[in-house]
Amino acid sequence: MKTYIVILGFLALLETNSKDYATIQASTTHILILSKERAEITKKYVIDILDEKGYRMAYYYDYYDEFRKIKSIEATIYDSKGEKVKKLTKADAYDYAFNSAYETVDTRQILLDPQYKQFPFRIDMEVKIVLDGFINLPTWLPRPYFDLAVRRSKLIVDVKDPEYELRMKEEFMEDVTFTNGSYFKKQYFEYNRYKWEVDSLASMPSNMTYKTFFDSQPKVYLAPSKFEFGGYAGQIESWLDFGDWFLDVNRGRDEFSLKTKNYLDSLNSLSTEQTIFEIYKYMQDKTRYVSIQLGIGGYQSLPASVVDENGYGDCKALTTYMKAMLEYKGLDANYILVRAGRDVPEVNEDFPSNQFNHVFLGVPIEGDTIMLECTSQEFPPNYIGTFTDDRNVLWVGTNESKIIRTPTYSELENVLKKKGKLQIDSDGNGKLTLTTDHQGVFYDNISIYKNITSSQVERYNYGLFTYKDFTIASYENTEVADKAEFSSRFDLEINNIAKNTSSKLLLPINVLQSLDKYVKADRYTKFAEVKRGFTLEEEVDATLPENYWIQRLPENKSLETEYGSYSVTIEYEGDSMLIKRKVVIKKGRYELDSFDSFYAFFRKVKRMDETKLVLESKT
C-alpha cells in the first residue's frame, strides 16, 4: 500500500504549482485524550520537497520536557522514482539544550535532518508524542508555512472520557468537512471523535509577515475546560479562570530580604511615579535575566527571595520580584501575560487558553498605567518596545483578569530626527556630520550597541547607510535618562555623493536615507504592510563646492494622503543650501485593490525623492 502511495505521489510532483517549494500530499494529526492529565499525539505526513528552498520543510524540529515526551520518530526518504533511499529514527536526530544561554532549563530540542538533497524527493514521517499534563493542545494549522501547498490534511481528536469537556474554535474553516460526536470502539474503549479535513490548499507567498500569514490561515484551536498540571487543578472557561489559576500557582512567593526592605523604607518624599521609577532602576541594576524552566517553571515563578539573594531570574521571577517590592510600598501591580516577539500571531481573544510566552508588569496609577519590562537592563520605565507592543495581552488580577491591548507606538511617537552638515567638493565627494534622535520603537536600536561586540557594531553601523562608497570616521551614542530616546552622531566620508558629469554635479534631494529601508511593497503579489507607523524628519545643511551654484531650484513639494504625507523644501543662499524633508507613513496593511492606491502613493514619494539638484560650475 505504501509503495502505491509513493508512485501516485510522484505523479503529483509533476502537477505541483511551479512556484511551490514543497507540497504536503497527505497529513493526519491524531490526538487521543485519555484523561485531564494525559494525551497522546500521533502525526503522520507525506511531503514532497521540490527544491533547495523547500528543504527547510524536510526538517523535523520539536522540543520535549518533563511533561512532553517524544516517544518515537520514523522518517522514510524516497527519491523521485519512488525508490526508498533511507530510513531514519529518533536515534538519528540531534538532541541538544533548548538554548545555550539558558542556565537552568530541563527543556531540550530535537532536530531530524534527512541529509538528502537529490530534488525532488519525498518524506514519509510519523511522530508519536505523549503529554503528561497539559493546559493546551496544539493548534491545528493544516498549512503550517509559506510556499507550501497542501493536498489533503486531517485532524482527528478522540476523547476517552465521555464526561471530558473539550473546547474548540475554528477560524477560516467554512469549507472544511467536520464530524462531531461520532463514537467508535478501540481496544475495548469507547471514544468520542471529532474530525476535520481539508483539501487543496494553495501555497501562500512569503512576502508577508508570519503574523499576517498565521492570522489568515484555516485553523482549529483546542483546549480543555478543566485540567490538572503540576499538581495544580484549574479550568479555562474564561480569561478570569486562567488568570486566577496563574495567581494560585504563584501565590506566596513575594518575600525578600531585610536589606531590601530597608532600602524600600528609605524611599520617602517621592511621588508615586518617582517611587516606581526608583524601584525599577534598583531592580535593573541588581538583577540579570536567566531562563528558569524546571518543572512547571513555564508558569510558576521562583520566589522573590531567590532573585533578591542571587540577582537573577527569568521573566516571571524578575516580574514577581518587582511586583513584591512595589506592593511592599503599598502600590498595586499586576502581571501581564503576553505572546512576545516581533512577528508573532495575535492572541485569540475569543478563545481563553494559554497563548502566552512572556510576562511583564502593569502598575495602575491615577489616570494611567505604567508598564515595566523587567527582563531588560536597558529599557526605561514605561517602555515595552516592539517585543510586546500593539497586541492582545492578559491583565491578571484576582477575579478580574481580562484581555487588554498594549500601547501602539504610532507615527507620532516613532520618530527619527536627522540633522546633517554636508560639505561637498568639486569632485562630488562629501563629508557628512549626521546627528540622529531616535524616539519610540527606534529606541530599540540602542540594545544593539549594548549587546554585541565592537566588530559587530562596526558591521551594523555600515549597514545603516546605503551609499556605494563611504567610510565612517567616527560615531557615538548618547541616551536620554528615563525616556525611550537616544541620539547618535556619525562622521562620514562619502565618495560620489553627487554624480560628477563634466562641469555639473547632480545631488539627490534625499541624501540621507531611502524609504525602501522602512517600507516593503511587493507589486507582483500586491502586498505591503507597515507594522508600525513612523516619521522621518531630515534637515541637511549643505555647503557647495567653491565656484559652484544652483541655477534653478526644484519646486518645494508636498503630498497628503490617507497613507501618510511627504514634504520637501529647499532654501539656497550664497554657497549654502538647506534641504528639509519630512515623511510620515501610517500603519496599515494593503493587498490586492487597496495595494494599488498605496503603491501609487509610495512610488510618488520615491519619485520626488529621486529629484536631482544640478550644481553648475561658474567657470
C-alpha positions in Angstrom: 0.0 0.0 0.0 2.8 2.4 0.9 4.5 1.8 -2.5 1.3 2.5 -4.3 1.0 5.9 -2.5 4.6 6.8 -3.3 4.2 6.1 -7.1 1.0 8.1 -7.3 2.6 10.8 -5.2 5.4 11.2 -7.7 2.9 11.9 -10.4 1.6 14.6 -8.2 5.1 16.1 -8.1 4.8 16.8 -11.8 1.4 18.5 -11.3 2.5 20.8 -8.5 2.5 24.6 -9.0 6.0 25.6 -10.1 6.0 28.4 -7.5 5.8 25.9 -4.6 8.9 24.7 -2.8 7.2 21.8 -1.1 3.8 20.0 -1.1 2.1 18.1 1.7 0.4 15.3 -0.1 -1.3 13.9 3.0 -1.2 14.7 6.6 -3.0 13.3 9.7 -2.8 14.6 13.2 -4.4 12.3 15.7 -4.9 13.4 19.3 -6.1 10.8 21.9 -7.2 12.4 25.2 -7.0 9.7 27.9 -7.6 11.9 30.9 -7.3 15.5 32.3 -3.6 14.9 32.6 -2.6 12.6 29.8 -2.9 12.7 26.0 -1.1 11.0 23.0 -0.4 12.8 19.7 0.4 11.0 16.5 1.5 13.0 13.5 1.7 11.3 10.1 2.5 13.2 6.9 3.9 12.7 3.4 5.7 15.8 2.0 7.4 16.3 -1.4 10.4 18.5 -1.2 10.8 20.1 -4.6 14.0 22.2 -4.4 16.6 23.7 -2.2 14.2 26.5 -1.0 11.8 23.8 0.2 14.4 21.9 2.1 13.6 23.6 5.4 10.3 21.7 5.3 12.2 18.4 5.3 13.5 19.0 8.9 11.6 17.7 11.9 12.1 20.1 14.8 10.5 19.8 18.2 11.0 20.1 21.9 10.5 17.9 25.0 10.5 18.3 28.8 9.1 16.7 31.9 5.6 16.9 30.7 6.0 16.4 27.0 7.8 13.3 25.7 8.7 12.5 22.1 8.1 8.7 22.1 9.3 7.9 18.6 10.2 9.4 15.2 10.3 7.4 11.9 11.1 9.0 8.6 11.4 7.2 5.2 13.0 9.0 2.3 12.0 8.2 -1.3 13.6 9.5 -4.5 11.8 11.0 -7.5 11.2 7.5 -8.9 9.5 6.3 -5.7 12.5 4.2 -4.7 13.3 4.0 -0.9 16.6 5.8 -0.2 16.9 5.6 3.6 15.0 5.3 6.9 15.7 7.5 9.9 14.5 7.2 13.5 14.7 9.2 16.7 18.2 7.8 17.3 19.4 9.7 14.2 18.1 13.1 15.5 20.3 15.8 17.1 19.4 16.3 20.7 20.6 19.5 22.4 19.8 22.1 25.1 17.0 24.5 24.3 19.3 27.5 24.4 23.0 27.6 25.4 22.3 30.9 27.1 19.6 29.4 29.4 21.4 28.4 32.5 18.7 26.4 34.3 16.4 24.5 32.0 15.1 21.0 31.5 13.6 21.6 28.1 15.5 20.2 25.2 15.2 20.4 21.4 15.4 17.6 18.9 16.2 18.0 15.2 16.0 15.4 12.5 17.8 16.3 9.3 17.2 13.9 6.4 20.6 14.9 4.9 19.4 14.2 1.4 19.2 16.8 -1.4 18.5 15.0 -4.7 15.5 17.0 -5.6 12.6 16.3 -5.9 12.2 13.8 -3.1 9.6 12.6 -0.6 9.5 12.1 3.1 7.0 9.8 4.8 7.1 10.9 8.5 5.4 9.5 11.7 5.9 11.0 15.2 4.4 10.0 18.5 4.2 12.4 21.4 3.0 11.8 25.0 1.7 14.6 27.2 1.8 14.0 30.9 -0.1 17.1 32.0 -1.3 19.8 29.6 -3.1 23.1 29.6 -3.4 23.5 25.9 -3.5 21.2 23.0 -1.6 22.1 19.8 -3.4 24.4 17.4 -4.1 22.6 14.1 -2.7 24.6 11.2 -3.1 22.4 8.1 -0.9 24.7 6.0 1.8 25.5 8.5 4.1 27.7 6.5 4.7 29.9 3.4 5.4 28.4 0.0 3.8 25.1 1.0 0.8 23.6 -0.8 -1.5 21.1 0.9 -3.4 18.4 -1.0 -5.1 16.8 2.0 -4.9 17.3 5.8 -6.9 15.8 8.6 -7.3 16.4 12.4 -8.8 13.6 14.5 -9.4 14.1 18.2 -10.6 11.1 20.2 -11.8 11.6 23.8 -11.9 8.5 26.1 -13.9 10.0 29.0 -17.4 10.9 27.9 -17.6 13.5 30.7 -14.5 15.3 29.4 -15.3 18.7 28.0 -13.2 19.7 25.0 -13.2 23.3 23.9 -12.6 24.2 20.3 -12.7 27.1 18.0 -12.4 27.2 14.2 -11.2 30.0 12.0 -11.4 30.3 8.2 -12.8 26.8 8.1 -16.0 27.4 6.2 -15.3 24.8 3.5 -13.9 22.2 5.9 -15.5 18.8 6.4 -16.3 18.4 10.2 -17.6 15.4 12.0 -18.7 15.8 15.7 -19.9 13.3 18.2 -19.4 10.0 16.5 -18.4 7.0 18.6 -16.2 4.1 17.8 -14.5 1.3 19.7 -10.8 0.7 20.0 -9.1 -1.7 22.5 -12.5 -2.2 24.2 -12.8 1.5 25.0 -15.5 3.8 23.6 -14.3 7.2 22.3 -16.0 10.4 21.3 -14.5 11.5 17.9 -14.1 15.0 16.4 -12.7 15.2 12.9 -11.7 17.9 10.5 -10.5 17.5 6.9 -9.3 20.0 4.3 -8.3 19.5 0.6 -6.4 21.5 -1.9 -4.9 24.5 0.0 -2.8 26.5 -2.4 0.5 27.8 -1.1 0.9 31.4 0.2 3.9 33.6 -0.7 6.5 34.6 1.8 6.3 38.3 1.1 4.1 38.9 4.2 4.9 38.7 7.9 4.3 35.4 9.7 1.7 37.1 11.9 -0.3 38.1 8.9 0.1 34.6 7.4 -0.9 32.8 10.6 -3.9 35.1 11.4 -5.4 34.4 7.9 -5.0 30.6 7.9 -7.6 28.0 8.4 -7.0 26.6 11.9 -8.6 24.9 14.9 -7.8 25.9 18.5 -8.2 23.2 21.1 -8.1 23.4 24.9 -9.6 21.5 27.9 -12.3 23.1 30.1 -10.7 21.6 33.2 -7.2 20.4 33.7 -4.5 19.5 36.2 -0.9 20.5 35.6 2.0 20.0 38.0 -0.4 19.3 40.9 -2.4 22.5 40.3 -6.0 21.9 39.2 -7.7 24.6 37.1 -10.2 25.4 34.4 -10.2 27.8 31.4 -13.7 28.6 30.6 -12.9 32.3 30.8 -9.9 34.6 31.0 -10.8 35.2 34.6 -10.4 31.4 35.2 -6.9 31.3 33.7 -5.8 34.4 35.5 -6.9 33.1 38.8 -5.1 29.8 38.2 -1.9 31.7 37.3 -2.1 33.7 40.5 -2.8 30.5 42.5 0.4 28.9 41.0 2.4 31.9 42.0 0.9 32.7 45.4 3.2 33.1 48.4 6.4 33.9 46.5 6.7 37.5 47.4 9.2 37.6 50.4 12.6 39.2 50.2 15.4 40.3 52.5 15.5 42.8 55.3 18.2 44.7 53.4 15.9 45.3 50.5 13.1 46.3 52.9 15.4 48.8 54.5 16.2 50.2 51.0 12.5 50.5 50.2 11.8 52.2 53.6 14.3 54.8 52.6 12.3 55.9 49.6 10.4 58.7 51.2 9.0 62.1 50.0 8.8 60.8 46.4 5.8 60.9 44.1 4.1 57.6 43.1 5.8 57.8 39.7 9.2 58.6 41.1 8.9 55.7 43.6 8.1 53.3 40.8 11.0 54.5 38.7 13.5 54.3 41.6 12.5 50.7 42.4 12.6 49.7 38.7 16.1 51.1 38.4 17.1 49.3 41.6 15.8 46.0 40.2 17.5 46.6 36.8 20.9 47.4 38.4 20.7 44.4 40.8 19.5 41.6 38.5 20.0 39.9 35.2 17.8 37.7 33.1 18.3 33.9 33.1 15.6 31.5 31.9 14.4 29.1 34.5 12.3 26.3 33.0 12.3 23.4 35.6 9.1 21.5 36.4 6.2 23.9 36.0 8.7 26.8 35.6 6.9 27.8 32.5 4.1 29.0 34.7 5.5 29.3 38.2 7.9 31.9 39.3 11.0 31.5 41.5 10.4 33.1 44.9 11.3 36.8 45.1 13.7 35.9 47.9 15.8 33.8 45.4 16.0 36.7 43.0 16.8 39.1 45.8 19.7 36.8 47.1 21.2 35.7 43.8 20.5 38.6 41.4 19.0 36.6 38.6 15.7 35.2 37.4 13.5 34.6 34.4 10.7 36.9 33.2 8.3 35.5 35.8 10.8 35.7 38.7 12.0 39.2 37.9 8.4 40.4 37.4 7.4 38.8 40.7 10.3 40.4 42.5 9.4 43.9 41.1 5.8 43.3 42.0 6.6 42.3 45.5 8.7 45.4 46.1 6.0 47.7 44.8 3.4 46.1 46.9 5.6 46.4 49.9 5.4 50.2 49.3 1.6 49.9 49.0 1.5 50.1 45.2 -0.8 47.7 43.3 0.9 45.8 40.4 -0.5 43.3 38.0 1.1 40.5 35.9 0.6 41.0 32.2 0.8 37.8 30.2 1.8 38.3 26.5 2.8 36.4 23.4 6.1 38.3 22.9 8.0 38.6 19.7 8.4 40.9 16.7 6.4 38.8 14.3 4.1 36.5 16.2 0.4 35.6 15.8 -2.3 37.6 17.7 -3.7 36.2 20.9 -7.2 35.0 20.1 -9.4 37.0 22.5 -12.4 34.7 21.9 -10.7 31.5 23.0 -9.4 31.6 26.6 -6.3 29.4 26.8 -2.6 29.7 27.4 -1.4 31.6 24.3 1.5 33.3 26.1 5.3 33.0 26.3 6.3 36.0 28.4 5.2 38.2 31.3 5.8 41.8 32.4 4.2 44.2 34.9 1.5 46.8 34.9 1.2 49.4 37.6 -2.0 51.4 37.7 -1.6 55.0 38.8 -4.1 57.8 38.7 -5.2 58.3 35.1 -2.6 55.9 33.6 -0.9 52.6 33.8 2.9 52.3 33.9 4.2 49.2 32.1 7.6 47.7 33.2 9.6 45.2 31.1 11.5 43.6 34.0 13.8 41.4 31.9 15.6 44.4 30.3 18.5 46.3 31.8 18.3 48.8 29.0 14.6 49.8 28.7 13.5 52.9 30.5 10.3 52.7 32.7 7.0 52.7 30.8 8.5 51.5 27.5 7.9 47.9 26.3 9.3 48.2 22.7 8.5 46.1 19.7 8.7 42.8 21.6 5.3 43.3 23.3 3.6 46.4 21.8 0.3 46.7 20.0 -1.2 43.3 20.8 -3.8 41.5 23.0 -2.4 40.6 26.4 -4.0 39.2 29.6 -4.1 41.6 32.5 -4.1 39.3 35.6 -5.9 40.3 38.7 -7.9 38.3 41.3 -11.4 37.8 39.9 -10.7 40.5 37.3 -8.4 39.1 34.7 -9.2 40.4 31.2 -7.8 40.9 27.8 -6.4 44.4 27.2 -4.3 46.0 24.4 -0.8 47.1 24.9 0.3 50.6 23.7 0.6 51.2 20.0 3.6 53.3 19.1 2.2 55.4 16.2 3.8 57.6 13.6 3.6 60.5 16.1 5.9 58.6 18.6 8.2 56.6 16.2 10.4 59.4 15.0 13.8 59.7 13.5 15.0 63.3 13.5 18.2 63.7 11.4 20.3 66.8 11.1 23.3 66.7 8.8 26.1 69.2 7.8 27.4 68.2 4.4 30.5 69.6 2.7 30.7 68.8 -1.0 33.9 69.2 -3.0 34.3 69.8 -6.7 34.7 66.0 -7.4 31.3 65.3 -5.9 32.7 63.7 -2.7 31.3 64.8 0.6 32.0 64.9 4.3 28.8 64.5 6.4 28.3 65.0 10.1 25.0 63.4 10.9 23.1 63.6 14.3 20.0 61.4 14.7 17.5 61.4 17.5 15.8 58.0 17.9 12.3 58.1 19.5 9.6 55.5 20.1 10.4 52.0 18.7 13.5 53.3 17.0 14.9 53.3 20.6 15.2 49.5 20.3 18.3 50.0 18.3 20.2 51.1 21.4 20.2 47.5 22.7 22.2 46.5 19.6 25.1 48.7 20.7 24.9 47.3 24.3 24.8 43.6 23.4 27.1 43.0 20.5 30.9 43.1 20.1 32.8 46.1 18.7 33.4 44.3 15.3 29.6 43.6 15.1 28.8 47.2 15.9 31.1 48.3 13.1 29.2 46.0 10.6 25.9 47.2 11.9 26.9 50.8 11.5 28.0 50.3 7.9 24.6 48.6 7.3 22.8 51.7 8.3 23.8 53.6 5.2 23.2 52.9 1.5 26.0 54.9 0.0 28.0 52.9 -2.5 31.5 54.0 -1.3 31.9 55.6 2.1 33.9 55.4 5.3 32.7 56.0 8.9 35.3 58.2 10.5 33.7 58.2 14.0 30.4 57.6 15.8 29.0 57.9 19.3 25.7 57.4 21.1 24.0 59.3 24.0 20.9 58.2 25.9 18.2 60.4 27.4 17.5 59.4 31.0 14.2 57.6 31.8 12.9 58.1 28.2 12.8 55.9 25.2 15.2 58.2 23.3 18.8 58.2 22.3 21.0 60.2 19.9 23.7 59.1 17.6 26.4 61.1 15.8 28.3 59.9 12.7 31.1 61.5 10.8 31.1 60.1 7.3 33.3 60.5 4.2 31.3 59.7 1.1 32.7 59.3 -2.4 30.5 60.4 -5.3 27.6 61.6 -3.1 27.0 63.9 -6.0 27.4 62.5 -9.5 30.1 64.3 -11.5 29.1 65.0 -15.1 31.5 67.3 -16.8 31.0 70.8 -15.3 28.0 69.8 -13.3 27.3 67.8 -10.1 24.0 66.0 -9.6 22.9 65.8 -6.0 19.7 63.9 -5.0 17.2 65.8 -2.8 17.3 62.8 -0.4 20.9 62.5 0.6 20.3 60.6 3.8 18.0 57.5 3.7 15.9 55.7 1.1 12.3 54.9 2.1 12.9 51.3 0.9 14.6 50.6 4.2 11.3 51.1 6.1 8.6 50.1 3.6 8.4 46.8 1.7 5.9 46.8 -1.1 5.7 43.8 -3.5 3.9 44.9 -6.6 4.0 41.4 -8.1 1.9 39.8 -5.3 0.3 43.2 -4.5 1.1 43.1 -0.8 2.5 45.7 1.5 2.4 46.0 5.3 3.6 48.9 7.6 3.6 47.2 11.0 4.3 50.5 12.9 3.8 54.0 11.6 6.8 56.3 11.6 8.0 59.8 10.9 11.3 60.7 9.3 12.4 64.3 9.8 15.5 65.3 7.9 17.4 68.5 7.7 20.7 68.8 5.7 22.8 72.0 5.7 24.9 71.5 2.5 27.9 73.7 1.6 28.5 73.8 -2.2 32.0 73.5 -3.7 33.8 76.7 -4.4 32.7 78.3 -7.7 29.6 76.2 -7.9 26.0 77.5 -7.9 22.4 76.3 -8.4 20.9 78.0 -11.4 17.4 76.6 -10.9 15.9 75.2 -7.7 13.3 72.5 -7.9 9.9 73.5 -6.6 9.0 72.8 -3.0 6.7 69.7 -2.9 4.1 68.3 -0.6 1.7 65.4 -0.6 -1.1 64.5 1.9 -2.9 61.1 1.7 -4.7 58.6 3.9 -1.4 56.6 3.9 0.8 59.4 5.1 2.4 62.6 3.9 5.5 64.0 2.3 7.1 67.4 2.1 10.4 68.8 0.9 11.6 72.4 0.9 15.0 73.8 -0.3 16.5 77.1 0.7 19.5 78.4 -1.1 21.8 81.4 -0.5 25.4 82.0 -1.4 27.3 78.8 -1.2 24.9 77.0 1.2 21.7 75.2 0.8 19.2 73.9 3.4 17.1 70.8 2.5 14.2 69.9 4.7 12.4 66.6 4.1 9.6 65.0 6.2 8.0 61.7 5.5 5.1 60.3 7.6 3.9 56.7 6.9 0.9 55.4 8.8 0.4 51.9 10.0 -1.5 49.7 7.5 -1.8 46.5 5.6 -2.5 46.7 1.8 -3.3 43.9 -0.6 -5.0 43.5 -3.9 -7.2 46.5 -4.7 -6.0 48.5 -1.7 -2.4 47.9 -2.6 -2.7 49.8 -5.9 -3.5 53.1 -4.3 -1.0 52.7 -1.5 1.7 51.7 -4.0 0.8 54.8 -6.1 1.5 57.0 -3.1 4.7 55.1 -2.3 6.0 55.5 -5.9 5.1 59.2 -5.9 7.2 59.8 -2.8 10.1 57.8 -4.3 10.0 59.8 -7.5 10.0 63.1 -5.5 13.0 61.7 -3.5 14.8 61.0 -6.7 14.7 64.6 -7.9 18.2 65.8 -8.6 19.7 69.2 -7.7 22.0 70.5 -10.5 25.1 72.2 -9.2 26.8 74.1 -12.0 30.4 75.4 -12.2 30.8 79.1 -12.6 34.0 78.6 -14.6 
